[in-house]
Amino acid sequence: MFKRVRNPILRYSLIFIYFVIIFFCAIEINFLGLFGYSPDMKDIKDPSLSVSSEVYTADSVLLAKFYKEDRSPIEYKDLSPNLVNALVATEDVRFYKHGGVDYYGFFTGVISTATGDRRGASTITQQLAKNLFQTRKKKAQGFVRHIPVLRTVVYKVKEWLTAFKIEHVYNKQQILTMYFNTVPFGNNSFGIKTAALKYFNKSTKEVTPAEAAVLIGMLKATTTYNPIRNPQKAVDRRNIVLAQMQKYGYLKTPAYDAAVKSPLGLDLSHVEEVGQSDSYLRRAVEKWLDKWLKANDYDLYEDGLKIYTTIDSKLQGYAEEAVAEKMKMLQRRFNNIWRGKNPWRDSKGNEIVDFIPKAEQRLPIYAMLKKRYNGDTTKINEYFNTPKKMKVFTWNGERDTTFSSLDSIKYYTKLLNTGMMTIEPSTGKIKVWIGGIDNKYFKYDHVNQAKRQAGSTFKPFAYVTAIDNGHTPCDKYTDKPVSIPYDEDGEKKTWEPKNADFNFSYREMSLRWAMGKSVNSITAQITQEVGWDKVVEYAHKCGIESPLKAVPSVSLGSNDVSVYEMVRAYSTFLNKGERIDPILVSKITDGDGKTLAEFDLKSTRVLSEETAWLMLYMFRGGMEEPGGTSQALWEYPILWKKNSNQIGGKTGTSSDYVDGWYMGITKDLVTGIWVGCDDRSVHFNSSESGEGSHTALPIFGAFMEKVYADPKSGYTYGPFPKPWSKITKEYMCPSPRIRIDTASATDSLTAPADSGIVPVPDTTANDQQ
């Protein structure tokens, strides 16, 4: 038996030492799962900087990868002594004397913190342990993470243990090299090689003492001391690092004096290569997962996740083909219309004279040039007019050319862009996502980032408000001039909407015919009757999240919305009146296939089943009613190969033909498409070329043509669903057929729309606000 130690000081000291040893061992073996993962020697000998996460379609086709694109490892021989000296002098002056943990530095750090002079006590090796093995992430934690003080102690002990292991396996030069290759420098720069290129356009061998001090100074807080965002703070921090280098003999006094007086000297001219895996979908997935990643402490770029999206690779491919075919044609049409003329025009068709100078001034580089040249416009203009070799986007592939910045602005401003999304409302799964014509040249996502005036695609929210509040599809209104008084900011005003062709037929029309033909005057009457604030309420109920200004013109699409919102809102009609939360990611697993999360449909009832079904019937009016604005779809015979097939939809065009929209509905899918130029001052000049029926609708037609032509696509012809509940309102109302008779030229009536008789198309479509 052990003898009792009689000296109390020695006895309690031994008990404390035993306790510390047991505590360290418990952390190392993760006793009862209390302390979480600690890297073992195998991990230390074979560290992984990061493991890429992979994104797959619903049918397991690899779409993209997430990885640290801006990381480029180097060897110790490539490091400038200035970098090593700055790091050691600032972060760990006893680096070459300790074995991973600096006890002297730790205790002096504790004392200084207690006296109010808070400073770090982690060695370079401990920092490497934290960066390389992420010892403080939730995945590396156990139950003790819920105990505040103990949690901090466990963090620190893990870093100590890991640092000891690192020092046992690697020499000091190797540790420094790993540190420089793993540490972040802000602006998506990981590793010293990338940082030196990004901030100074230099290799790590060429970095001067002052430049090394800037880079090492950033390690304290990469945002606060970022030389691009906060140049003065970066200089102040740089000078502190230089003072440390002088204090510990790494910098002679003359060199120190010269360095602290030198300017920041940034050189941001280094051009980074765009990641080949970049895509609109990749960015959309990243944004969609943002909350989940933060809540569960996962890093998309390092943790090797397998992300399974809801995207259908076949449908995505068909949509991309349709966009390429039709956008190429539309761009050719646009170029022919404006051949020899500039397309930036005001609402009266006059060229905007100062358009290009203002476009220059909106560019981020303009502010930098203004500062560099002290506002000298001559030098700024010289920069913008200097020709440079560059690659540009064309519909025939990338083209090498010589453009000045001014030429480039003019060229890209004239290019049409698009956004397209398809969803399966019954499951909430997004099947197609096209954010633009080319992600490499156009980063802005036109599905969920861009918001544009919806034009007449917004009209259904006025009609659903009416039908849900007592109206029927057969209620009659007259197409006539309307004068609507209203108050705006205490000022009395009057709104007098015009039809797209600036004519009124004075015909009596059913609501279905009016919506199918997109008659502005009748939509305005309905909006006035139900209340424009009520229309806004219903739009929000269906799924529009953007703020909407409640004005008389709201139903004609005067507010800005996104393609994403419109597709979500239209899905409510096909989903039996239940608003859905669209799903882009269905499942996430780790690298071993273990399921980490699954995402299921969440829906909320906002309309009755009767109202939702009647709206589907109303949407069919675009094809079945005289003058229906969707009748250009007759140009795609495969869509009507079987008489039982039904398609509904709504065209939309904003003022001056700036934005063209089409919202298409089949028995299974809802698709939204926007077409236009990124700058609203650049647009088509006539209804024959710029209406949604001529820009966005053809993309939908070509897309569905490809889908229906593939028997393996999973989506077939067919009628809309039968009523989900008893229909109590009248809806089988006759529609007049417009027919030109050589003898009498009179109007005759058609059979009911459900009779299967194909209406005669009318060219007086009204789909513009």
N, C-alpha and C positions, 0 to 999 in steps of 0.2 A: 504493500500500500504506500501511496505517496505521503510524505510527511507534510503536515500543515506548515505553511510559511508564516512565521510569527510576526515578521516585520510587516505592518499594515501597508506601508507605502509600496514595498516590493510585492506584497500579495496582490494588491489592487492593480498594480502595474502589469503583473503577469496575467491577471484575469482580463484586463483590457486588451493585452496582446493576443491572448487566446481568442477573445471575442472578435477582434479585427481579422485574425486568420480565418476563423469560421465564416465570418461575414463575406470575406473575399472569396472563399471557396464556394459558398452558397451562390454568390453572383455568377461565378465562373461556370458552375454546373446548372444554373437556372433551377435551383431547388424548388420543387413543387410548382414550377412555372411562375414563381413570384417575380422574378427579375427580368425575364425576357431573354432574347437571343444575345449571345456574345460571340464574336468571330473566333474560330479555332485556328490552330496552326495551319491547317489546310487552306483556310480562307486567306490567311496572312501571306502564304507562299504563292497563292494564285489569285491575287485581287482582280476584281473586275470593275473598271471605271463606271460602267453602266451597261444595262442590257436593254436593247430596244424593245419597245412595245409594238405589236403588230395589229393592224386593222383589217378585218375581213368583211366581205359581203355576207348576206344571209346564207348564200350557197357556198361559203368557204373559199371564195376567191380573194387572194391577198390584194388589198387596196393600197396600203401605205404602211410606212413605219415611222415611229417616233424615236428619235435618238438625238444625242447631243451633236448636232450638225457642225457647231462652231467650236470643236475641240480637235486639236492636232498635237499629239505628244512629241516631246523632244528628248534628247539625251543630255547628260550633264555637260558634255563637252561643248554643247551648243549654247550654254548659259553664259551670259556676261558676268564677270566677277562683281560688277556693280549691282546686279540683281541679287546675287547671293549675299553680298555684304549688307545691302539695304534690308533684306529680309531678316538676317540674323541680328543686326543692330537694333531693329525695331521690335521684332516679335519674340526673340529668344536669344539673348546675348550669351547665355551659358550653354548654347546648343551643343558645342563640341565637348562639353565637360560632363554632361549628365547621361544617364542611360535610358532616357525616355520621359522621366518625370523629374522635374527640378524642385526638390523639396525646399531648398532655400527660397527659390522664387515663389513657391506656393505659400509658405508661411508669411513671407514679407507682403505678398499680395493680399492675404487675409487681413493682416494688420493694417495695411493701407486702406483697404475697403472699410474696415471698422472705424477708421479715423476720417472717413469721408472722401478719400482719394481713390475712387474706384478704378482699378485697372486689372486687366486680365493676367492670369497666372498659368495659362496653358502653354505648354511647349509646342514647338513646331511639330514634333512627333505626335503629340496629343491632338493637335488640330488636324493632322493627316488622318489619324484614327477616326475622328468624328466625320471628316469629309468623305473618306474612302469607304467606311463601313456603316455610316449613318446610325451611330449608336444611340441617338436620341429620338429616332423615329418611332412611331407607335408600334410598328411591326417588331421592333427590337425591345419592346417594353412588356413587362408583366403586370401583375396586380398592383405592385407598388407605385405605378404611375398615378394612382389615385391619392397617394399620400404626399403632399407637397414637399416637405423638407427632406424626407427620406428619398423621394424621387430624385432630387438634385444630387444627393450623396451617391446614389446608385449610378447616375449618369457619369459622375466624376470618376468613380471607381472603375467603371467599364472602360473609360478612356485611358486610365492608368494601366490597367491590365493589357489592353490592346496595344498601348504604346510600348510597354515592356516587350511584348511579342514582336512588334515591328523592329525594335532595336536589336533583338536577338537574331533576326533573319537578315536584316539589311544593314549596310554601312551608311555613314552619314551622307555621302554623296548620293547614294541611291534614294535615301529618304528625302533629300532636298529635291531630287528630280521628280519623284512621285508627287511631292507637295505642289511643285510648280505645274505639274500636268493636271492636277485635280481641282485646284482652287478657282472659284468663279471671280470674274473681273467686271461683271455688269454688262449690260447691252448684249446679253446672250453670248458672252465670250467666256469660254471655259479653257483654262490653261494659258500659260504665259506666252506661248507662241502666237496664239490667236489674238491675245490682248495687245502685244507689241505691234502686230500688223494693223489692228483696228485703230489704235489710238495714235501710233507714230509711223505707220507704214514702214517698219523696220524689222529685221530679223532680231532674235534675242541676243545675238552676239554683238550687235551694233548699238545697243541701248546705252545711253550716257548716264552718269550718276543722277542728274536731274530727272531724266525720264524714268529711270529705275525707281526713284523716290516717289514719283507720281503713281506708278503702278502698284508699288508695295503699300503706299499710303491708302489706296482704295480698299485694301483688305479689311480695314477697320470698319468700313461701311460703304459698300459699293455704290449705293444711291447717293448718300450724302456727299461723298468725295469723288463723284463722277465728274471727270474734267469736261465733259460735253455739256452736262446739265448745270453743274455748279463749278465753273472755272475758278472763282476766287477761293472757295473752300478747298478745292483741289490744290491750289498753290499753297495755301496755309498749311495743309496737311503735308504736302511735299517738303516744305521747309522744316517741319518737325522731324521728318524722316532723315533729311540731310543733317540736321543737328545731331541726331543719334549716331549717324555714320561718322561724323567728326569726333564726337565724344569718345567713341570706342576705337578710334584710330584707323578707320576704314577710309577716311577722306582728309586730305591735308587742308590746312586753313585757306590757302589761295584758291584751291579747287572748290571748297565750300562757299567762299565768298562769291565766286563767279556763278556757281549753280543757283544760289538763292536769289540772285539778281536777274537770272535768265527768264525769258517769257515761257509760258506754258508749252508753246511749240507743237501743238497738235497737228497731225497730218492725217486727215480723214479721207484721203483719196483712194485708199485701198478698196477695191471692188470685190465683194464676196460672191462666190458662186451660189446660185440658187439651188437648193436641194432638189434632186430629181424626183423625190417622192412627194414634193409639194403638190397639193391639190385643194380645191374648194372643200371637198369632202373631208380631207384630212383636218383642215382648220375647223370645219363644222363639228366634227367629232370631238376635237379638243375643247371647243367652247361648250358643247353639250355635257361633257364629263367634268367640267371645271369644279362644280360644287361637290360632286361625289369624291373626286380626288382629294380635295381639301378636307372634307369631312372624315375620310378614311386614311389620310396621310400617305397617299401613294404619289409617286413621281412618274408621270407618263413617259418621260424621257430616259428613265433609268431602271424601272422595276420589272421590265420584261412582261408586261401584261398582254393578254390576248383579248382583243376587243372585237366582238361580233356585232356588226351593224345590221339594220333591217333592209339595207339596200339590196335590190335584186340586180345581179350583174347583167342579166339579159336585158331587162328594162332600162337600166342605166346605159348600156351600150346602144340600144335603139334610140334613146333620147339624145345621146351625144351625136349619133349619126344624123338624126333629124335636125338638130340645131346646126350642125356643120353645113348640111345641104341648104337649108333655108336662109341661114344668116349670110352665107356667101352670096346667095341670090339677092337678098335684101340690101347688102352692102353695095352690090353692083348697081342696083336700082337707085340707091341714095346718091352714089357718085355721079350717075348719069343726070339726075335731077339738078344737082348743083355744079355740074361741070363748068369750070371757068368762073365760078362765083363762090363766095364764102357762105357757109350755111348758118353762121351765128347771126340770128335775126331776132328782133323784138316782136311783140304781138301784132304789130302792123306790117310786118314783113321787111322792115328796114334793117340793113346791116348794122350791127353794133360795132362802132368804129374802134372803141377802146377795149374790145374783147381780149385780144392777145396780150396787151400790156398788163391787164388785170389778171389774166391767167398766169403770167410770169410771176407776178407779185404774190400769188397764192401758193407758189411752190416753196417747200421748206428751204431749198438752197438759196432762194432770193434773200432771206433774212441774213444768212451767213455771208453772202456776197456784199450786202449792204454794210455789214459790220466790217468786213475785210477791207472794203474800198472806201470806208467812211462816207457812204452815201453818194459816191461819185457815179452818176448814172451813165456816164460815157463808158467807164470801165465795165460796169454791169452789163450794158448793152453789147459791149465787145465780147464779153464772155458768152452771152446768149447767141451771138451771131457767128461765133467761131466754129467752123465745120469740124466734126469728129467722126471717126469710124465707129460704127455701131451696128448691132443686129436689131431688126424690127420685125414685129408680127405682121404676117400677111396670111390670107386664106389659102395661099399656095405654099405655106411653110415659112420658116424664118428666112429673112433676106439680109445679106450684108449690104450696107449702104454707108454713105457719108452724109450726115445730117448735122446741122447746127441744133442747139437746144431749141431755138425758135422753130426750126423745121419740124422737130420732133413733136412740139406742142401742137402745131397745126395738123400734123399727120394723125396723131392719136385722138385729138378732139373730134375728128370726123368719123371715127369708127363707131359703129353700132355695137351695142352689147345686149346681153339677155340674162334672165334668171328663170329657172324652171324647177318645179318641184311636183312630185306625184306622191300621193298617199293612198293607203288602203284604209278607209274610215272604219271598217268593222273591227280592225285590229289596232289601228292607230299607227301602223308601221309605215315609215317613209321609204318609198321604193326607188325614187329618183331624186337626185340633188345635183343641179348644174348651176354653179354660182356665177358663171360668166363664160366668155368665149375662149379665154386662155389665162390660166392662173399665173403663169410666169410673167406675163406682161400686165395683167389686170388683177391686182390682189383683192380688190373690193368685192365682197360676196353679194351678188344681187338677189339672193334668196332671203337672207335674214339680216343683212346689214343695210342694204339700200332700201329707202322708203320713197315711194313715188305716188303721185296722184293716180287713184284707181279708175277715174273716169266712170263709165257706165257699169263696170263690174260691181260697183257699189250699190247700184239700184235695187238688187234683190233684198237688201236690208230694209228698204222702204216698203216693198211689197210683202215681205214676211211680217212686218209690223202690222200692216193692214189686215192680212189674212188671220193673224193671231188675235186680232181685235175686232172680229165681226164681219169682215169683208169676205167675199168669195172670188175665185178666179173669173167668174162670169159677170161681176159687177161692171157697169158701163160708165165710161167717162168720155168726154169729147176732146179731141185734139184741137185746141184753140189757144189764142194768146192768154197768158196768165200774168197778173200783176199782184205781187205778194208784198205787203208792207211788213217791216220788222224793225226792231230797235237794235242798234249796235253801239255799245258804250254810251248809252244815253242819247244817241243820235237816231232820228227816224229816217229810215231808208226804204227803198222799194226795189224789189228784184223782179225782173221780167225775163225769164228764160226763153231761149230760142231753140228750135230744133236744129239738128246738125245741118240740114239743107236750107235752113232759114225760112222754111215754109210751114204752114199749118193746113192740114187737110180738112178740118172741121168735121171729120168723120167720128162717129160714135164707136168706141172700141172697148172690148173686154179688157180686164186687167192682164190676162194672159197674152192677148195680142199686143197690148201696149208694152209689156216687158219684153216680149219676143222681138218686137220691132224697135225697141229701145226709144220710145217716144218721150222726149224731155218734158213736154208740157203736161202730160198726164202724170208722170212721175212727180213733178213739182206739185200738182194738185193733191196727190196722195200724201206727199210729205207734209203739206200745209194742213191737211185734214187730221192726220194722226199725230202731228207735232214733230218737228225736227229733233227736239231733245229725245223723243221716244225712239226715233230711228237710231240715234247714237246709242241709246240704251240697248237696243236689240243687237246692234253690231257688236257691242262689247260682250253681250251675253253669248253670241255665237262664236266668239273667239278672237276678235280684233282687240289688241292690247294697246296700240298706239293711242295717244290722246287725240280726240276728235272734237273739232270745233262745231258746236251745234248752231248751224246757220241754215237758211232755207236751201242753199245749194248742196247741203251735205250729201243728199242722195245721188247727186250727179258726180260724186267722187272728187270733191274739192280738197279733201284731206289726204295726207301722205300715209301710206301703209306699205307693208312688205309683202312679198310673194308668200312667205311663210304664213303670215297672219291670214291672208285671203284663202289659202288652201285649207288651213285649219277651220276657218269659219264656214266655208262651203261644205266641208266634211260633215258638219252638223246636220245638214239636210239629208245626206245619204245614210247617216248613222242614227236614224229614227229620232232625231231631235236631241241627241245627246252630244254635248261638246266634248271633244277629246283633247288630251295632252299628247301631241305627236311623239312617237318613239323613234329615235335614230339609232340607239344602241340597245340590243336585246339582252346581251350577256357579256360578262367580263370574267376571265379566268386568269390564274397565275401561270407561270411558265410550265408547271407540272400538270396543268389541266384542271386544277381545283377551282370550282366556281366561287367567285368572290361576290358577285352580284348579278341579279336578273331583274329586268325592268318590264313590268306588265302594264297593260292599258288602264288608264284612269280616265273616267268619263263622268260628266255631270249633266243631268237632264235640264235643258233650258227651253225646249219647245215640246209641244204635244206631238205624238206620233202622227196625228191627222195633219197638223200644220206642216210638219216636215215632209210628209208625202205629197201634199198639195204643192209645195214648193218644187219638188222634183217634176211634177206635172207642168208647173209654170216654166221651168227651165227647158222643157222639151219644146216650148213655143218658139224658141229661137230657130228650130228646124222646121216646125210644123205650121207656124202661122205665116200669113203673107208678109213678105218683107222681113222675115226673121233674120237677125244679124249673124246667125251661125250657118246660113245656108251655103256659104262657100265650101262647107264640108262635103257637099254633093260632088265636088271635084275628086273625091277619093272613093271610087266605087266599092272598094273592098270593105269600107265601113258599112255599106248597105247591101252586102252580098246576100244577106238573109233578111227577109222582111221583118222578122221579129226583133232585130237589133234596134236599140234606142240610144241616142246620145243627147244630152242636154248641155247647155253652155251659155256663156254670156261674154260678149265682146266689150271692150272698153277703150276709150281714147280720151286723153286729157286735152285741154285747150291747146291750140296751135299744133296739134299732132306731135306733141312732145313724147307722150307715153302711149304705147300700144299694149293692150292686155288681151288675154283670152283665158277664161276659166272653163274647163271642160269636165263633164261628168259622164261616166259610164255606170253600168250596174255595179261595178266593183271599185272603181278608182275615181279620184278627183285630182286634176292636174291644173296648176296655175303657171302662166307664162307671161313675162314682161319683156318688151323690146323697146329700146331707145338708146340715145346717147347719154353718156355720163353727165355731161353738162346740159342743163335744161334749155340753154339758149340755142342749142344745135338740134335741129329737128327736120322732119319732112315738111312739105309745104301744101299738101292737098289731101283730101279724103281718099282719092283713088290710090294713093301710095302710103299714107301714114296712119290710117285707121287700124285698130286692133284686128279687124277682120282681114286685113291685108298683110299684117306683120306677125302678130303672135299666133293667130288661128292656124296658118299653114304649118307651123311647127307642131302644133297639136295633131293636125290631120296626118302629117307624115309619121309622127310618133305612133299613133294608134294604128295606122296602116301596117307598120312593121310588127307591132305587138300581135295584131289579129292574124297576120300572115304566118306567124310561128305557132304551130299547134302545141309546142312544148313551153310556151311562155307562161302558161297557167291562167291566162285570161282570155275568155272566149266571148263571142257575140252573145247577145241576149237582151231581153226587155228589162226595164227598170223593175224593181220589186213591186209586187201587188200591195195594196194598202195594208199596213200593219195593224190598223184598227178600223172601226166603222167610220166611213166618211159621211159626215152629216151635212156638208155644204155642197152646193151645186158646183159642178166643175165641167160636165160634158156639154160645154156651150159651143154652138156653131161659130165658125170663123168665116168672114167673107173672103172670097178668092178674087184677087185682082187679075182680070183677064182682058187683054186687048182683043176685041172682036173687029174684024175688018168691016163688018156691016154696020154695027151700032156703037161699038166701043163703050159698052156699058159694063157695070160691075155685076157680078153674080155671086151667089153664096156657095160656099163649099159644104161638104159633109162635115160632121164632127171630126175633130182632130184625131180621135182614136180610130177612125174608120180605115186608116191605112192608105188613104188617098194622098199622094204627094202634092203639096201646095206649089203653085207657080212662084218662083223667086221674084222678088221685087227689088229694084236697084236703089230704092230710096231708104237705105238703112240709116238709122239715127243712133249712132253709138258714141257720139261725142258730147262732152259736157257743153 
